[in-house]
Amino acid sequence: MRKSGKLGFALSAPYLIYALMFVIFPLLFSVFLIFHRWDGMSAPTWIGLKNLVRLVNDSLFYRSLLNTLQFLLIHIPLQIFFALLFAVALNSVKLLRGFFRAVYFMPVVVSGVVVTIVWLQLYSYDNGILNGILTSIHLPRVPWLTSTTFAMPSIAVMATWKNVGLYTIMFLAGLQGIPDEFYEAATMDGASQYRKFVSITIPLLAPTMTLVVVLSTINGFSLFVEPFVMTGGGPLNATLSSVLYVYNQAFSFGHLGYAAALGFVFALVILLSILIQRKFLGAE
């Protein structure tokens, strides 16, 4: 018994060391930094609650939070709509299903930096493909990334394109878990395809839907690479996401204590939003 306990501890030791170094210690150190001023070079200075007071009065904090919420409001509905649409289409395709599944999933595994660079070319005001299409049909060019109106929606569309394959696979797995007997019984009752989709498919996909919404929310709150590479948070802070603001405070301005306070509050916001979603969407 004692030997098996030692063996179990030895086998779990790598994970415990990993958790201690990359989860527990950073978390405790972040809590420590909330109450200190630190530039990463000199010794931390105790300042009490000043970082939290500064956060409450920081207009850019609220702006970054609103920008992130705007991104989520565009990104999540688009993500769910297209992922479900593609999953239903793939579920009905019998020939080359594996090939199409790989095609849809391919953008997920491509580096986010590479994707944003490609979309920078698509969104280019002077030479971009999208504006080229608009001008070919005698419509004005659109400042996709240099307008405060279009910048965040443009980033949300690009992020949707990159991640939709992951959620398509999830919905496809959920669809294939629905027994055919339900559809056969509905067909015998004369139900239309629309009625089958609304009365059978959507209710039985509810757990998958909840999972997709929660994961989309967490991924949306971690928005960083896209605005960092494409706009740098501009124009006029219109694409300054929460994580990008934390990054700027920590590594551009050297305010590591304040960045820790921002990160702590953003984590609470994410937790609160997920709890609200679980309440309305169901715990499953």
C-alpha angles and dihedrals in degrees: 000000000000090000092051089051091053091046091051091049091049092050093048094042095092091054092045090051090048092049091047094050102038105026116021099036095045090047094051092042090052090054088049091051094052088074096042141068110230134164095189093252110061128047116287114260121216111239102161114215097346093111091054092046090051090049092054090053097041111111091191090059090058091042092053090047092050090047090053092048090050089052091050093049090056100034103048099051091045090047094051095043097051095037091053092044093051092044092053090047093049092046090058094047114089099174119074092352091150091052094052091045089055092047093053092045096047097086089056093065096042115100113267091227091055091049093050092049090053091048090048086065092048092050096044109133097216104028105016122128094231094055089043089059091047094050091046089063092043097256123136121260117261122224092225097177103017099058123083087219099052104028101082095039088051091053090047091054091050092048089049091053091050098048104032092092093063093054091041088061090049093051090045090054089049092050093050089052092061110099115242090226090078092056093043091052091048090049091053088052090053097249117166123234090256092052091049090051095048099039102035113016101043097046093046091048092055095105091049090046090053091050092049093049093049094047092045090052093050092046090046093053089052092058106146119119096058099054092034093057102030105039110359087231094305164151093078091330091299091137099033101133124198095253092045089053091051089049092050093049092047104040106017099043101021094234097139095158092053091045089054090053090049092049092049092052093045089052089054090050091052092048092049093049092051092049090051091049092049090051093054099034098040132259094265 
